Amino acid sequence: MKPLVIRELTLGTGRPKICVPLTGKTEEEILSQAEAAMKKEPDLLEWRVDFFDQVEKEEAIAGMCQKLGDKIGQIPLIFTFRSEKEGGNRQISLSDYVDLLKIAAKQPRTDLIDVELFMEQPLMSRIIRDLQQMGKKVIASNHHFEGTPKKEIMETILSQMEEAGADLRKLAVMPRNKEQVWDLLGVTIQAADSGEKPVITMAMGQLGCASRILGELSGSCITFGTAGQSSAPGQMEVGQLKEILWALRLDGDEEKMINIK
């Protein structure tokens, strides 16, 4: 697995980096959440655009990206519209989804763009290349809120993301038993060891919490934590997440964890 550098952040080495989702509906709510998140000193922020009440307006999206950039400085920003089919807040047509991704790519302060690869795989593979040509890094994602695919299927999903040329590969599942959590961790280790592109995986819900803290062991490079409202079941509060990741560090480095709370 080759590390990926975004601004001043390196993904794919050391502990998993902490990302806080912003799920506000209005500009005021989003900026308030961003301010609260910054006090926790996360590594990345994710703007969940499917919650935004002006998502149909290009100028509103552009303005929001700029205002977020002004507030968060050099912290990388992920632009995500999560479709209802994959656990998001609203439905969207394929054409509107593609248009939205291209709007996101025009914004100077958008660093990473989430693309649901299996919404329409051949088209999304082309869109990934288009977004990269516009200077953006792309996360190919796939979410299973109703269960956990078999190991062979999860391996295939992550392989297809690599083949599509995405800069990061993300897979989220909902485990029904502890064996499925271990299956995901095993698949993550295999994908991180055999693939070139960094991997992000998580088992959601209370049962899957261990997957959110074992990224340094499994090879998952980002974990999602909350500074208020969560965007998926099982997310931990950022301060708690930092403490656990620090305690589980593998390299023994004496780095300082400032403002852990």
NORZI-V565896 format. One record per residue. N is the residue number from 1. RES is the residue in one letter. PHI is phi in degrees with one decimal (* if undefined). PSI is psi in radians with two decimals (NA if undefined). NEAR is the number of other ideal C-beta (glycine too) atoms within 10 Angstrom. Layout:
((N/RES/PHI/PSI/NEAR) (N/RES/PHI/PSI/NEAR))
This chain:
((1/M/*/2.25/18) (2/K/-96.0/2.29/10) (3/P/-61.8/2.68/11) (4/L/-120.7/2.23/17) (5/V/-101.8/2.17/11) (6/I/-123.3/2.01/20) (7/R/53.5/-2.05/12) (8/E/-102.5/0.22/10) (9/L/-111.3/2.36/15) (10/T/-109.8/2.16/15) (11/L/-103.4/2.34/24) (12/G/109.5/0.09/21) (13/T/-135.6/2.63/14) (14/G/66.6/-2.67/17) (15/R/-67.1/2.69/20) (16/P/-63.1/2.45/25) (17/K/-82.8/2.56/21) (18/I/-95.7/2.21/24) (19/C/-116.5/2.34/24) (20/V/-108.9/2.19/27) (21/P/-82.1/2.52/26) (22/L/-110.3/2.06/29) (23/T/-121.5/0.36/21) (24/G/-65.0/2.67/20) (25/K/-88.1/-0.63/13) (26/T/-109.9/2.87/13) (27/E/-56.4/-0.76/16) (28/E/-61.2/-0.77/9) (29/E/-65.4/-0.73/16) (30/I/-64.0/-0.80/22) (31/L/-68.0/-0.60/17) (32/S/-65.8/-0.74/14) (33/Q/-64.1/-0.70/23) (34/A/-63.0/-0.72/22) (35/E/-63.0/-0.76/12) (36/A/-64.7/-0.70/16) (37/A/-64.5/-0.72/26) (38/M/-63.2/-0.50/16) (39/K/-65.5/-0.39/11) (40/K/-88.8/-0.08/20) (41/E/55.0/1.05/17) (42/P/-75.4/2.97/23) (43/D/-87.7/-0.58/21) (44/L/-143.0/2.84/23) (45/L/-125.0/2.58/23) (46/E/-120.5/2.14/24) (47/W/-91.0/1.98/28) (48/R/-86.0/1.61/23) (49/V/-69.7/-0.34/25) (50/D/-68.1/-0.22/21) (51/F/-90.5/-0.27/23) (52/F/-70.8/2.27/24) (53/D/-78.7/-0.05/12) (54/Q/-121.6/0.57/15) (55/V/-63.6/-0.37/20) (56/E/-79.6/-0.14/10) (57/K/-108.1/2.00/13) (58/E/-60.4/-0.71/15) (59/E/-66.3/-0.56/9) (60/A/-69.6/-0.70/14) (61/I/-64.4/-0.80/23) (62/A/-60.6/-0.78/17) (63/G/-63.3/-0.68/14) (64/M/-67.2/-0.72/24) (65/C/-60.1/-0.75/21) (66/Q/-65.7/-0.77/13) (67/K/-66.3/-0.66/15) (68/L/-63.9/-0.75/23) (69/G/-59.7/-0.73/17) (70/D/-62.3/-0.59/11) (71/K/-83.0/-0.57/15) (72/I/-101.9/-0.06/20) (73/G/64.0/-2.20/9) (74/Q/-90.7/0.11/10) (75/I/-67.5/2.21/23) (76/P/-62.7/2.54/23) (77/L/-117.3/2.21/23) (78/I/-96.9/2.30/23) (79/F/-101.7/2.05/26) (80/T/-133.0/2.15/23) (81/F/-108.4/1.89/25) (82/R/-91.2/2.08/24) (83/S/-70.2/2.71/18) (84/E/-59.2/-0.61/11) (85/K/-60.6/-0.54/13) (86/E/-109.2/0.47/16) (87/G/96.2/0.18/18) (88/G/-84.2/-3.01/20) (89/N/-91.8/-0.25/17) (90/R/-158.4/2.83/13) (91/Q/-80.3/2.75/11) (92/I/-154.4/2.50/20) (93/S/-77.1/2.79/9) (94/L/-59.7/-0.78/12) (95/S/-65.8/-0.71/8) (96/D/-66.8/-0.62/13) (97/Y/-63.8/-0.80/20) (98/V/-61.8/-0.77/19) (99/D/-60.1/-0.71/13) (100/L/-65.3/-0.72/20) (101/L/-61.7/-0.67/23) (102/K/-71.7/-0.59/15) (103/I/-62.8/-0.76/19) (104/A/-59.7/-0.68/25) (105/A/-68.2/-0.35/19) (106/K/-78.6/-0.26/14) (107/Q/-85.4/2.13/21) (108/P/-58.5/-0.50/10) (109/R/-93.5/0.06/17) (110/T/-90.2/2.07/25) (111/D/-95.3/-0.74/21) (112/L/-127.9/2.45/24) (113/I/-121.7/2.21/27) (114/D/-82.5/2.25/23) (115/V/-124.7/2.12/25) (116/E/-77.0/1.68/24) (117/L/-56.4/-0.67/25) (118/F/-93.4/0.20/16) (119/M/-62.1/-0.70/18) (120/E/-166.2/1.55/14) (121/Q/-55.5/-0.89/13) (122/P/-60.1/-0.73/8) (123/L/-66.5/-0.78/13) (124/M/-64.7/-0.57/21) (125/S/-62.8/-0.68/18) (126/R/-69.3/-0.69/14) (127/I/-63.5/-0.68/22) (128/I/-56.2/-0.81/23) (129/R/-64.2/-0.70/13) (130/D/-61.5/-0.79/14) (131/L/-64.4/-0.68/23) (132/Q/-66.6/-0.64/16) (133/Q/-67.2/-0.39/9) (134/M/-87.1/0.11/14) (135/G/93.8/0.23/11) (136/K/-107.0/2.65/20) (137/K/-91.4/2.59/19) (138/V/-124.6/2.35/26) (139/I/-101.4/2.04/25) (140/A/-84.4/2.20/28) (141/S/-126.9/2.76/22) (142/N/-155.6/2.28/20) (143/H/-127.5/2.38/21) (144/H/-126.5/1.60/19) (145/F/-81.1/-0.21/15) (146/E/-100.4/-0.05/9) (147/G/167.2/-2.92/10) (148/T/-125.3/2.11/24) (149/P/-63.0/2.83/18) (150/K/-63.2/2.75/11) (151/K/-53.9/-0.75/15) (152/E/-63.6/-0.63/9) (153/I/-70.4/-0.74/12) (154/M/-62.0/-0.70/24) (155/E/-61.7/-0.73/17) (156/T/-65.2/-0.72/13) (157/I/-57.9/-0.86/21) (158/L/-68.2/-0.58/25) (159/S/-66.3/-0.72/15) (160/Q/-65.9/-0.59/17) (161/M/-64.5/-0.69/29) (162/E/-64.0/-0.78/16) (163/E/-64.1/-0.54/12) (164/A/-73.4/-0.18/21) (165/G/88.0/0.21/14) (166/A/-64.6/2.66/27) (167/D/-79.5/-0.46/21) (168/L/-138.7/2.62/23) (169/R/-119.6/2.20/28) (170/K/-125.7/2.26/26) (171/L/-134.9/2.19/26) (172/A/-123.3/2.37/23) (173/V/-134.3/2.87/27) (174/M/-113.2/1.85/21) (175/P/-76.5/2.56/23) (176/R/-106.2/-0.21/13) (177/N/-155.8/2.93/10) (178/K/-67.6/-0.48/12) (179/E/-62.3/-0.62/9) (180/Q/-69.8/-0.53/21) (181/V/-64.8/-0.80/22) (182/W/-64.8/-0.61/15) (183/D/-60.1/-0.80/19) (184/L/-62.5/-0.76/25) (185/L/-61.9/-0.69/21) (186/G/-64.9/-0.74/14) (187/V/-63.4/-0.67/26) (188/T/-64.0/-0.79/26) (189/I/-58.5/-0.80/17) (190/Q/-62.8/-0.76/18) (191/A/-67.4/-0.71/26) (192/A/-67.9/-0.63/21) (193/D/-76.7/-0.59/10) (194/S/-99.3/-0.39/12) (195/G/-98.3/2.90/18) (196/E/-91.4/-0.55/8) (197/K/-90.5/2.39/23) (198/P/-57.6/2.68/25) (199/V/-118.8/2.51/28) (200/I/-127.2/2.07/23) (201/T/-134.3/2.72/28) (202/M/-158.4/2.49/27) (203/A/-98.5/2.16/26) (204/M/-84.6/2.97/23) (205/G/80.0/3.04/16) (206/Q/-61.5/-0.66/8) (207/L/-63.2/-0.53/17) (208/G/-95.0/0.13/24) (209/C/-54.9/-0.61/18) (210/A/-59.0/-0.59/16) (211/S/-65.8/-0.40/24) (212/R/-80.7/-0.24/24) (213/I/-115.1/-0.11/20) (214/L/-103.7/0.36/20) (215/G/-62.0/-0.60/26) (216/E/-65.7/-0.54/18) (217/L/-81.0/-0.74/13) (218/S/-85.4/-0.44/22) (219/G/105.3/0.07/22) (220/S/-77.5/2.20/27) (221/C/-94.4/-0.22/27) (222/I/-134.7/2.44/25) (223/T/-127.6/2.56/26) (224/F/-102.6/2.26/25) (225/G/-129.1/2.90/23) (226/T/-109.4/2.60/22) (227/A/-125.0/0.58/23) (228/G/151.7/-1.92/16) (229/Q/-82.3/2.38/15) (230/S/-88.3/2.82/16) (231/S/-110.3/-0.10/21) (232/A/-157.6/2.64/20) (233/P/-66.1/2.39/14) (234/G/99.9/-0.08/20) (235/Q/-69.1/2.43/21) (236/M/-97.8/2.79/20) (237/E/-68.3/2.50/15) (238/V/-58.4/-0.79/26) (239/G/-59.8/-0.77/16) (240/Q/-63.1/-0.73/14) (241/L/-62.7/-0.73/23) (242/K/-61.6/-0.76/22) (243/E/-60.6/-0.76/15) (244/I/-68.5/-0.78/15) (245/L/-62.1/-0.66/23) (246/W/-65.0/-0.76/13) (247/A/-65.8/-0.53/8) (248/L/-95.0/0.10/13) (249/R/-55.6/2.55/14) (250/L/-100.6/-0.43/9) (251/D/-86.1/-0.21/10) (252/G/71.5/0.16/5) (253/D/-64.7/2.50/9) (254/E/-93.5/0.66/6) (255/E/-61.0/2.66/10) (256/K/-95.6/2.28/7) (257/M/-98.5/1.77/11) (258/I/-90.7/2.42/7) (259/N/54.3/0.83/9) (260/I/-57.6/-0.59/14) (261/K/-82.4/NA/10))
